[in-house]
């Protein structure tokens, strides 16, 4: 788009100079040739085609000296390229027909050539900056996406670690309750049972029986709470993963895709089947 605008500016400048300097029946011919060659250069964007077109137009300028005015428009396409050495032909075109050119033609054609060079330089810089900007924007977007995925992964791992820590703490608490309070209550039940055996008084036996029943109820409630805590602390993924890691007979692949936590009997069933 930038190149088209630059070439339109150069084209109208050259047309103005040409109409001012020359007025004949075939004034439209160089205009058409310039438009066709410029469109061809834009369509194919091939340096060899651009060089060939410029050389062909330079040959025309040897036969029709007035055509040299439109050279800046065509030379624009090979400036800052690997074939820009062809610009060295421009002075020879003026020298070969120097008496036929007016000072205005020579001066403004040279000025238009310099303007073409500056416009091409500006456009190349602008295209390069636009390309770098797009690359930087794409890289930034990609980095932002990677950072977002990394943050999501960290959050998932954090939630997983918190869940594992919670389950481990439940196991520890249930084990401590079982080892300490459970054993104390069991010992108390045995002692009350022994007292019931040796006690002869009815009142005392009734009191000891009530105490034994209370201790038994407390023991049952503690046992139920411990079992519930243990059951809730069973993580199916961790249990199966531990079994997979301990299995060394042959390589295996472990894929876990369960969205909702299954019921406790199903957990035990799956763990038993995996074992």
Backbone bond lengths (Angstrom), bond angles and torsions (degrees), N, CA, C in turn:
res aa  C-N    CA-C-N  psi(-1)  N-CA   C-N-CA  omega(-1)  CA-C   N-CA-C  phi
1 X - - - 1.458 - - 1.531 110.51 -
2 X 1.327 117.01 -43.87 1.461 120.36 -179.87 1.530 110.52 -63.02
3 X 1.338 117.04 -40.24 1.459 120.67 -179.35 1.525 111.11 -64.59
4 X 1.326 116.49 -38.88 1.475 119.79 179.56 1.523 110.24 -62.71
5 X 1.322 117.06 -43.55 1.469 120.58 179.45 1.528 110.33 -62.75
6 X 1.338 116.70 -44.17 1.466 120.09 179.37 1.527 111.01 -60.44
7 X 1.321 116.32 -43.93 1.469 119.87 -177.20 1.526 111.78 -69.82
8 X 1.334 116.54 -33.26 1.472 119.12 176.21 1.522 110.25 -64.49
9 X 1.339 116.88 -42.10 1.467 120.52 177.94 1.521 110.76 -61.11
10 X 1.335 116.78 -47.37 1.465 120.38 179.40 1.526 111.25 -64.04
11 X 1.323 115.60 -39.41 1.463 119.26 -177.70 1.532 111.28 -62.85
12 X 1.312 118.05 -46.09 1.461 120.48 -179.20 1.526 111.34 -67.48
13 X 1.335 116.80 -34.07 1.465 119.01 175.82 1.537 110.57 -64.05
14 X 1.335 116.17 -44.85 1.465 120.36 -179.60 1.531 111.64 -67.16
15 X 1.336 116.79 -39.16 1.470 120.12 178.35 1.524 110.56 -62.97
16 X 1.323 116.48 -41.79 1.466 120.23 178.77 1.526 111.19 -60.88
17 X 1.340 116.05 -45.87 1.463 119.51 178.88 1.524 111.16 -65.09
18 X 1.323 116.24 -40.13 1.466 119.66 -178.35 1.531 111.24 -64.66
19 X 1.324 116.80 -44.95 1.468 119.80 179.23 1.526 111.71 -67.44
20 X 1.308 116.30 -28.96 1.462 119.70 178.93 1.527 111.31 -73.81
21 X 1.344 116.61 -34.74 1.463 120.67 -174.95 1.526 112.53 -92.52
22 X 1.325 116.34 -33.86 1.462 119.23 -173.60 1.521 109.74 -127.86
23 X 1.314 116.08 139.53 1.451 121.67 178.63 1.524 108.23 -145.33
24 X 1.343 115.14 95.55 1.454 120.00 -178.79 1.519 110.00 -141.47
25 X 1.329 114.90 -178.65 1.465 120.01 -174.68 1.523 112.28 -66.96
26 X 1.340 117.51 -34.24 1.472 121.85 -174.26 1.538 111.86 -100.39
27 X 1.327 115.71 32.26 1.467 119.06 -177.37 1.537 112.18 -65.24
28 X 1.335 117.47 -23.63 1.466 120.88 -177.20 1.521 112.63 -79.53
29 X 1.346 118.05 -18.54 1.466 121.29 -173.52 1.522 112.07 -62.64
30 X 1.340 121.63 -53.35 1.472 119.37 179.47 1.517 112.92 -63.34
31 X 1.336 115.97 -29.92 1.475 119.03 177.63 1.527 110.34 -63.78
32 X 1.336 116.40 -46.32 1.473 120.29 179.95 1.526 110.83 -64.73
33 X 1.344 116.15 -43.36 1.467 119.53 -179.93 1.523 110.71 -60.61
34 X 1.322 116.68 -42.97 1.471 120.72 -179.91 1.522 111.24 -63.55
35 X 1.339 116.17 -43.54 1.470 119.55 -179.87 1.531 110.66 -63.74
36 X 1.338 116.57 -43.19 1.463 120.17 -178.95 1.526 111.15 -63.81
37 X 1.343 117.01 -47.33 1.469 120.26 -178.96 1.529 111.19 -65.18
38 X 1.328 117.59 -41.51 1.467 120.16 179.62 1.528 110.94 -63.75
39 X 1.329 116.08 -41.56 1.470 119.13 178.17 1.522 110.60 -65.16
40 X 1.323 116.68 -38.55 1.466 120.82 178.08 1.519 111.04 -63.15
41 X 1.330 116.38 -41.63 1.467 119.95 179.20 1.523 111.12 -64.23
42 X 1.332 116.49 -40.45 1.465 119.67 -179.75 1.523 111.87 -69.07
43 X 1.326 116.12 -36.02 1.466 119.93 -176.08 1.529 111.79 -71.74
44 X 1.323 117.53 -45.69 1.470 120.80 -174.97 1.530 112.80 -90.53
45 X 1.321 117.31 -32.25 1.471 121.14 179.32 1.527 111.59 50.50
46 X 1.332 115.42 48.18 1.463 122.67 179.14 1.523 108.03 -117.87
47 X 1.336 117.22 125.44 1.468 120.94 -176.23 1.530 111.86 -62.56
48 X 1.321 116.62 -34.28 1.468 118.77 -179.96 1.527 111.32 -68.29
49 X 1.329 116.25 -39.00 1.471 119.48 177.14 1.532 110.16 -65.91
50 X 1.329 115.98 -40.27 1.465 119.53 178.90 1.524 111.13 -63.12
51 X 1.335 117.64 -41.85 1.465 121.35 179.22 1.528 110.79 -65.70
52 X 1.333 115.51 -43.94 1.465 119.34 -179.86 1.525 110.93 -62.83
53 X 1.340 116.85 -43.42 1.457 120.44 179.00 1.515 112.93 -62.80
54 X 1.334 116.26 -40.31 1.468 119.67 179.28 1.529 111.24 -68.05
55 X 1.322 117.09 -39.89 1.470 119.52 178.38 1.524 110.94 -66.10
56 X 1.334 116.35 -40.23 1.468 119.46 177.98 1.524 110.66 -63.20
57 X 1.321 116.47 -40.09 1.472 118.97 179.14 1.522 110.62 -69.85
58 X 1.328 116.64 -33.45 1.466 119.24 177.25 1.529 110.54 -64.75
59 X 1.319 117.29 -37.23 1.468 120.40 176.48 1.530 109.96 -64.22
60 X 1.326 117.34 -39.85 1.463 120.15 176.60 1.530 111.39 -61.08
61 X 1.328 114.91 -36.38 1.467 118.61 179.88 1.527 111.83 -64.99
62 X 1.341 116.94 -26.35 1.459 119.29 176.92 1.526 111.29 -67.50
63 X 1.344 115.95 -32.36 1.467 120.53 179.60 1.531 112.20 -91.59
64 X 1.329 115.58 -30.61 1.462 120.21 179.61 1.532 107.90 -126.77
65 X 1.305 117.46 88.30 1.474 121.79 -173.31 1.530 113.99 -55.79
66 X 1.324 117.41 -30.15 1.468 118.88 -176.52 1.526 112.33 -67.36
67 X 1.339 117.33 -19.91 1.462 120.53 -178.44 1.532 112.70 -67.62
68 X 1.327 115.66 -15.34 1.465 119.23 -176.29 1.524 112.07 -63.29
69 X 1.330 116.95 -20.34 1.464 120.33 -178.73 1.531 111.08 -62.51
70 X 1.345 118.26 -30.77 1.475 121.71 -176.89 1.528 112.87 -89.24
71 X 1.331 116.87 2.21 1.467 118.93 -179.70 1.525 113.52 -60.24
72 X 1.342 120.28 -39.16 1.479 118.49 179.80 1.528 113.81 -56.77
73 X 1.354 116.07 -32.81 1.476 118.54 179.74 1.520 110.50 -65.77
74 X 1.334 117.99 -40.94 1.461 121.68 -177.56 1.527 111.73 -80.60
75 X 1.354 115.65 -34.86 1.464 118.50 179.09 1.530 111.85 -66.97
76 X 1.332 117.26 -21.09 1.465 121.47 178.92 1.536 111.31 -54.67
77 X 1.348 116.23 -34.83 1.468 119.93 -174.68 1.516 113.65 -75.09
78 X 1.325 118.49 -19.00 1.471 119.11 -178.82 1.525 112.16 -109.04
79 X 1.330 116.92 1.01 1.469 119.23 176.84 1.523 109.80 -68.17
80 X 1.320 116.13 144.81 1.462 123.88 -179.96 1.529 111.46 61.04
81 X 1.333 117.17 22.90 1.456 121.70 176.19 1.520 110.83 -115.27
82 X 1.336 115.20 179.98 1.464 118.02 -176.57 1.521 112.56 -75.44
83 X 1.358 117.85 -11.18 1.464 120.93 178.76 1.527 112.55 -108.49
84 X 1.317 117.44 20.08 1.458 118.62 -178.69 1.533 112.81 -71.71
85 X 1.331 117.02 -5.77 1.470 119.60 175.89 1.527 111.58 -62.90
86 X 1.338 116.79 -19.50 1.462 119.99 179.97 1.522 111.77 -65.27
87 X 1.340 117.42 -13.59 1.462 120.16 176.31 1.526 111.76 -62.05
88 X 1.309 115.81 -20.50 1.466 119.06 179.44 1.523 111.79 -65.50
89 X 1.350 116.89 -16.76 1.465 119.95 178.82 1.522 112.53 -76.86
90 X 1.326 117.16 -19.11 1.458 120.05 -175.60 1.530 113.35 -59.33
91 X 1.328 120.35 -46.21 1.474 119.18 178.63 1.525 112.85 -61.04
92 X 1.342 117.94 -35.35 1.469 119.51 -179.35 1.531 111.48 -66.04
93 X 1.334 116.25 -32.76 1.463 118.59 177.87 1.526 111.31 -64.64
94 X 1.322 115.90 -37.40 1.463 119.31 177.92 1.526 111.20 -73.30
95 X 1.349 115.98 -38.93 1.465 119.49 -177.68 1.525 110.85 -66.80
96 X 1.347 116.13 -38.14 1.468 118.66 -176.48 1.532 112.64 -65.73
97 X 1.333 115.94 -28.39 1.471 119.24 179.86 1.529 109.95 -128.77
98 X 1.282 116.23 38.38 1.461 120.27 -173.95 1.521 112.87 -58.82
99 X 1.353 119.02 -42.38 1.476 118.19 -178.78 1.517 113.75 -64.21
100 X 1.326 117.85 -20.74 1.460 120.09 -176.49 1.528 113.17 -86.02
101 X 1.325 116.88 -9.53 1.464 120.43 -178.50 1.517 109.98 -99.29
102 X 1.324 114.10 138.87 1.461 119.22 175.08 1.521 109.11 -83.96
103 X 1.307 117.07 159.48 1.479 119.22 177.29 1.526 112.29 -57.05
104 X 1.345 116.96 -34.45 1.466 119.48 179.62 1.528 110.78 -64.32
105 X 1.350 115.94 -42.79 1.465 119.93 179.55 1.513 111.19 -62.37
106 X 1.336 116.35 -46.66 1.477 119.69 -179.22 1.528 110.88 -63.73
107 X 1.336 115.66 -44.51 1.469 119.46 -176.12 1.529 111.45 -65.66
108 X 1.351 115.72 -51.40 1.468 118.22 -175.46 1.526 111.85 -71.11
109 X 1.325 118.06 -32.52 1.464 118.69 175.88 1.521 110.92 -63.73
110 X 1.334 116.29 -40.33 1.463 119.78 175.89 1.514 111.94 -64.91
111 X 1.357 116.02 -39.97 1.467 119.57 178.02 1.528 110.73 -64.68
112 X 1.336 116.64 -42.46 1.458 119.40 179.54 1.532 111.55 -65.16
113 X 1.327 116.67 -35.01 1.468 119.75 176.16 1.526 110.81 -64.17
114 X 1.354 115.76 -40.93 1.471 119.40 177.58 1.526 110.73 -65.99
115 X 1.344 116.45 -39.81 1.470 120.29 177.61 1.528 110.48 -63.78
116 X 1.335 116.41 -39.93 1.464 119.91 177.10 1.521 111.24 -60.10
117 X 1.329 115.54 -41.96 1.469 119.96 178.90 1.528 110.51 -62.41
118 X 1.335 117.31 -44.65 1.465 120.74 -178.95 1.529 111.10 -67.39
119 X 1.320 116.67 -41.64 1.463 119.36 178.58 1.524 111.75 -63.97
120 X 1.328 116.18 -41.00 1.466 119.86 178.33 1.521 110.91 -64.42
121 X 1.324 116.30 -41.93 1.466 120.73 178.36 1.527 110.46 -62.22
122 X 1.343 115.91 -44.36 1.461 120.47 179.33 1.521 111.72 -62.99
123 X 1.326 116.56 -43.70 1.461 120.91 -178.64 1.525 111.47 -66.60
124 X 1.341 116.45 -42.15 1.469 119.29 178.32 1.524 111.22 -61.64
125 X 1.323 115.87 -41.68 1.459 119.68 178.00 1.529 111.22 -64.06
126 X 1.341 115.49 -42.49 1.452 119.97 -179.21 1.530 111.17 -65.31
127 X 1.336 116.22 -41.34 1.465 120.02 178.14 1.525 110.63 -64.05
128 X 1.340 116.51 -41.89 1.460 120.70 179.07 1.528 111.24 -64.08
129 X 1.334 116.46 -43.45 1.463 119.83 178.59 1.525 111.26 -64.82
130 X 1.341 116.38 -39.57 1.463 119.84 177.54 1.527 111.08 -63.35
131 X 1.326 115.63 -41.62 1.470 119.96 178.78 1.535 110.42 -64.25
132 X 1.335 116.43 -45.04 1.467 119.54 178.75 1.519 111.65 -63.05
133 X 1.343 115.08 -38.88 1.462 118.61 179.04 1.532 110.94 -63.87
134 X 1.325 116.11 -43.94 1.468 119.39 178.96 1.522 111.54 -64.34
135 X 1.345 115.91 -39.53 1.467 118.91 177.42 1.519 110.96 -63.48
136 X 1.339 115.78 -42.95 1.468 119.70 179.13 1.518 111.18 -65.30
137 X 1.331 116.66 -40.16 1.459 120.09 178.94 1.527 111.00 -64.94
138 X 1.343 116.32 -42.90 1.467 119.31 178.97 1.523 110.87 -65.55
139 X 1.345 115.92 -40.61 1.468 119.26 178.72 1.525 110.78 -64.34
140 X 1.350 115.85 -41.21 1.464 119.13 179.02 1.521 111.23 -64.28
141 X 1.342 115.64 -41.60 1.468 118.84 178.93 1.528 110.78 -63.95
142 X 1.341 115.19 -40.25 1.467 118.61 179.48 1.520 111.01 -66.49
143 X 1.347 116.11 -42.13 1.459 119.51 178.46 1.525 110.93 -63.83
144 X 1.349 116.92 -39.68 1.460 120.19 178.60 1.520 110.48 -63.17
145 X 1.336 115.93 -40.34 1.461 119.72 178.34 1.525 110.94 -64.77
146 X 1.346 116.38 -43.07 1.464 119.29 178.88 1.526 111.46 -63.91
147 X 1.351 116.08 -40.40 1.462 119.42 178.31 1.522 111.16 -64.83
148 X 1.348 115.80 -39.34 1.457 119.30 178.73 1.527 110.48 -64.47
149 X 1.332 116.90 -42.64 1.462 119.87 177.67 1.525 110.88 -64.56
150 X 1.345 115.91 -38.84 1.469 119.44 178.28 1.518 111.02 -64.29
151 X 1.337 116.61 -42.88 1.459 120.16 178.42 1.522 111.11 -63.05
152 X 1.342 116.60 -41.71 1.460 119.70 178.08 1.526 110.87 -62.59
153 X 1.347 114.99 -40.42 1.467 118.78 178.90 1.527 110.99 -64.56
154 X 1.353 115.70 -40.74 1.469 119.45 178.78 1.521 110.59 -63.55
155 X 1.354 116.26 -41.78 1.461 119.41 179.32 1.524 111.25 -64.60
156 X 1.340 116.20 -40.85 1.473 118.97 178.05 1.525 110.85 -63.60
157 X 1.331 116.19 -43.81 1.464 119.35 178.57 1.523 111.37 -64.31
158 X 1.355 115.29 -37.06 1.455 118.68 179.16 1.531 110.99 -64.82
159 X 1.337 115.67 -44.37 1.467 119.17 177.54 1.526 111.13 -62.49
160 X 1.323 115.90 -39.13 1.467 119.82 179.15 1.527 110.57 -64.26
161 X 1.336 116.08 -44.21 1.467 119.37 -179.11 1.529 111.08 -66.44
162 X 1.342 116.10 -38.17 1.460 119.11 177.61 1.528 110.27 -63.64
163 X 1.320 116.33 -41.63 1.459 120.38 179.04 1.523 111.23 -63.97
164 X 1.344 116.25 -42.96 1.474 120.02 178.41 1.518 110.66 -63.16
165 X 1.348 116.20 -42.89 1.465 119.76 -179.99 1.531 110.83 -63.68
166 X 1.343 116.06 -38.96 1.462 119.85 178.55 1.524 111.51 -64.13
167 X 1.331 116.26 -44.24 1.470 119.95 179.29 1.529 111.37 -64.69
168 X 1.312 116.11 -40.54 1.475 118.88 178.47 1.524 111.26 -64.31
169 X 1.344 115.79 -38.52 1.469 118.68 178.82 1.524 111.46 -66.91
170 X 1.328 116.54 -36.96 1.468 119.13 175.74 1.522 111.13 -63.31
171 X 1.313 116.45 -41.88 1.468 119.50 177.73 1.524 111.15 -61.48
172 X 1.331 115.27 -41.87 1.469 118.96 -178.62 1.525 111.20 -65.07
173 X 1.353 114.92 -44.03 1.472 118.19 -179.10 1.523 110.83 -64.85
174 X 1.329 116.60 -44.48 1.467 119.18 179.96 1.525 111.37 -62.62
175 X 1.320 116.49 -36.95 1.471 119.63 178.85 1.522 111.21 -67.93
176 X 1.334 116.70 -41.15 1.463 119.40 179.38 1.525 111.33 -65.50
177 X 1.341 115.56 -41.16 1.470 118.33 177.69 1.528 110.44 -62.52
178 X 1.320 115.69 -42.27 1.462 119.69 179.93 1.517 111.64 -64.76
179 X 1.334 116.88 -40.55 1.471 119.96 -175.66 1.519 112.62 -78.19
180 X 1.331 118.20 -30.17 1.475 119.61 -175.48 1.527 111.81 -100.46
181 X 1.312 116.42 -70.69 1.472 120.13 -176.11 1.521 111.13 -64.83
182 X 1.310 117.08 -39.38 1.462 119.68 179.72 1.507 112.41 -61.22
183 X 1.331 116.07 -41.86 1.466 118.79 179.24 1.521 111.48 -70.08
184 X 1.345 117.08 -36.09 1.466 119.83 178.37 1.531 111.15 -64.04
185 X 1.322 115.59 -43.89 1.453 118.77 178.93 1.532 111.40 -66.34
186 X 1.313 116.19 -38.26 1.470 119.03 177.67 1.525 110.44 -62.36
187 X 1.337 116.31 -41.90 1.465 119.42 179.17 1.528 110.88 -65.96
188 X 1.346 115.47 -39.63 1.473 118.94 178.81 1.516 110.72 -63.44
189 X 1.338 117.50 -40.55 1.467 120.22 177.91 1.527 111.61 -62.20
190 X 1.340 115.84 -40.88 1.470 118.72 178.31 1.525 111.48 -64.74
191 X 1.335 116.85 -40.03 1.462 120.15 179.69 1.523 111.90 -66.39
192 X 1.352 115.32 -41.86 1.469 118.31 177.83 1.531 110.22 -64.66
193 X 1.325 115.97 -38.68 1.470 118.55 177.74 1.519 111.45 -63.26
194 X 1.331 115.96 -38.02 1.465 118.95 178.36 1.524 111.33 -66.32
195 X 1.349 115.47 -39.86 1.463 119.16 178.44 1.529 111.16 -65.17
196 X 1.329 115.70 -38.31 1.462 118.34 177.49 1.522 112.02 -62.05
197 X 1.298 116.27 -31.65 1.463 120.45 -177.87 1.535 111.65 -70.80
198 X 1.322 115.76 -38.24 1.470 119.46 -173.64 1.529 113.26 -96.55
199 X 1.355 117.08 -10.89 1.463 119.82 -177.34 1.534 109.82 -82.41
200 X 1.362 115.39 135.48 1.450 121.64 -179.18 1.526 112.21 -103.10
201 X 1.349 117.97 -27.35 1.453 121.24 -176.03 1.523 110.31 -73.96
202 X 1.335 115.73 136.54 1.461 120.80 -176.36 1.518 112.19 -68.73
203 X 1.340 116.29 -40.44 1.476 119.23 -178.99 1.528 110.44 -62.17
204 X 1.318 114.81 -44.35 1.459 119.30 -179.66 1.525 110.93 -64.99
205 X 1.311 116.44 -38.86 1.459 119.71 179.96 1.538 111.06 -65.53
206 X 1.367 114.13 -39.58 1.467 116.35 177.88 1.530 111.47 -63.47
207 X 1.330 115.55 -41.91 1.475 118.69 179.15 1.518 111.80 -64.63
208 X 1.321 116.73 -41.91 1.464 120.11 179.46 1.532 110.73 -67.17
209 X 1.322 116.46 -35.31 1.472 118.65 178.21 1.525 111.01 -65.12
210 X 1.362 115.29 -42.82 1.469 118.59 178.00 1.527 110.88 -63.27
211 X 1.344 116.09 -40.56 1.469 119.73 178.51 1.530 111.03 -63.52
212 X 1.344 115.35 -40.20 1.464 119.26 179.37 1.531 111.21 -63.76
213 X 1.360 114.53 -41.03 1.469 117.76 178.44 1.533 111.20 -63.30
214 X 1.339 116.48 -41.55 1.475 119.82 179.34 1.522 110.96 -63.54
215 X 1.346 116.05 -43.04 1.466 119.77 178.36 1.531 110.97 -64.30
216 X 1.336 115.81 -37.94 1.473 119.03 179.18 1.525 110.93 -65.78
217 X 1.374 115.58 -41.91 1.476 118.26 177.54 1.530 111.04 -63.03
218 X 1.332 115.80 -43.13 1.478 118.76 178.35 1.514 111.62 -63.07
219 X 1.349 115.80 -38.98 1.453 120.06 178.35 1.527 110.94 -63.86
220 X 1.340 116.41 -41.26 1.466 119.81 179.45 1.528 111.41 -65.69
221 X 1.339 116.35 -41.34 1.469 119.69 179.64 1.534 111.70 -65.41
222 X 1.336 115.84 -41.25 1.469 118.92 178.20 1.525 110.30 -65.16
223 X 1.339 115.55 -41.96 1.460 119.17 179.44 1.535 110.61 -62.63
224 X 1.350 116.10 -41.06 1.458 119.65 178.74 1.534 111.33 -65.08
225 X 1.330 116.43 -41.68 1.474 119.83 179.25 1.523 110.91 -64.49
226 X 1.337 115.88 -40.04 1.464 119.57 179.89 1.521 110.04 -64.68
227 X 1.337 115.67 -43.04 1.471 118.51 179.38 1.524 111.60 -63.96
228 X 1.350 115.76 -39.93 1.475 118.64 179.17 1.527 111.38 -64.63
229 X 1.347 115.17 -42.99 1.473 118.51 178.42 1.521 110.72 -62.73
230 X 1.310 116.97 -40.78 1.459 120.21 -179.72 1.527 110.99 -67.39
231 X 1.354 114.46 -42.37 1.461 117.50 179.99 1.521 111.63 -63.41
232 X 1.347 117.52 -40.76 1.464 120.64 178.52 1.514 112.09 -67.94
233 X 1.325 115.93 -25.99 1.471 118.99 -177.44 1.524 112.99 -85.24
234 X 1.317 117.83 -0.04 1.461 120.84 177.89 1.523 109.02 -79.44
235 X 1.298 116.76 113.30 1.469 122.42 176.93 1.522 107.98 -101.14
236 X 1.329 115.48 114.41 1.465 119.62 -175.50 1.523 111.53 -59.92
237 X 1.331 116.46 -42.68 1.468 119.72 -177.91 1.534 110.69 -61.83
238 X 1.339 116.65 -46.25 1.471 119.76 -178.41 1.529 111.08 -64.98
239 X 1.337 115.95 -40.07 1.466 118.80 -178.95 1.524 111.28 -64.78
240 X 1.324 116.63 -45.64 1.466 119.60 -179.71 1.522 110.55 -69.50
241 X 1.338 116.85 -38.88 1.463 119.81 179.20 1.532 110.79 -62.67
242 X 1.327 116.24 -38.38 1.465 119.42 178.12 1.532 110.62 -64.45
243 X 1.318 116.81 -39.48 1.461 120.08 177.23 1.532 111.06 -65.29
244 X 1.314 115.77 -39.56 1.471 119.97 179.64 1.523 110.82 -64.55
245 X 1.324 116.85 -43.65 1.463 120.25 -179.22 1.521 111.98 -65.44
246 X 1.338 116.01 -33.03 1.469 119.05 -179.21 1.523 112.27 -78.98
247 X 1.326 117.66 -11.62 1.462 121.16 -177.98 1.534 108.71 -87.73
248 X 1.316 117.08 114.49 1.467 121.49 -174.55 1.527 112.88 -120.96
249 X 1.325 117.59 7.10 1.462 119.03 -176.64 1.531 111.50 -65.36
250 X 1.323 116.59 -41.20 1.460 120.71 179.35 1.532 108.30 -153.99
251 X 1.321 118.24 161.34 1.485 120.67 178.97 1.523 110.71 -67.64
252 X 1.321 116.25 137.27 1.463 121.46 176.90 1.525 108.97 -135.89
253 X 1.323 114.75 162.18 1.462 120.99 178.72 1.524 109.15 -116.52
254 X 1.326 116.41 133.22 1.457 121.88 -177.10 1.526 108.94 -114.25
255 X 1.339 116.47 114.62 1.468 122.47 176.82 1.526 108.16 -118.05
256 X 1.332 115.28 123.16 1.468 120.92 -177.83 1.518 108.66 -117.92
257 X 1.326 117.52 118.27 1.455 121.27 -177.85 1.531 109.28 -140.85
258 X 1.330 116.16 70.75 1.456 123.02 177.62 1.521 108.04 -121.69
259 X 1.322 117.02 114.54 1.463 120.93 -175.84 1.525 111.41 -77.13
260 X 1.342 118.01 -47.86 1.467 122.94 -177.64 1.527 109.90 -104.78
261 X 1.321 114.74 141.93 1.467 119.33 -178.99 1.524 109.96 -67.72
262 X 1.342 117.82 127.36 1.479 120.57 -179.50 1.517 111.50 -73.68
263 X 1.310 116.01 169.36 1.465 120.76 179.03 1.531 109.65 -68.56
264 X 1.335 114.66 162.84 1.465 119.94 -176.63 1.527 112.62 -61.19
265 X 1.343 120.37 -45.72 1.484 118.66 178.02 1.529 112.39 -59.89
266 X 1.335 115.67 -37.93 1.460 118.18 179.19 1.528 110.89 -67.37
267 X 1.337 117.18 -36.89 1.469 120.03 175.88 1.528 110.60 -59.15
268 X 1.328 115.25 -49.64 1.476 118.66 -179.92 1.535 111.47 -61.86
269 X 1.313 116.22 -36.91 1.472 119.94 179.67 1.519 111.36 -65.01
270 X 1.345 116.58 -46.37 1.457 120.74 -179.72 1.533 111.35 -64.65
271 X 1.322 115.49 -40.53 1.480 118.39 178.78 1.512 110.75 -64.63
272 X 1.363 116.49 -41.59 1.461 120.36 179.41 1.531 110.77 -64.90
273 X 1.331 116.99 -41.29 1.479 119.38 179.56 1.529 110.00 -64.43
274 X 1.337 116.21 -41.15 1.467 119.32 179.33 1.534 110.87 -63.71
275 X 1.310 117.40 -40.64 1.458 119.80 176.10 1.517 111.62 -60.27
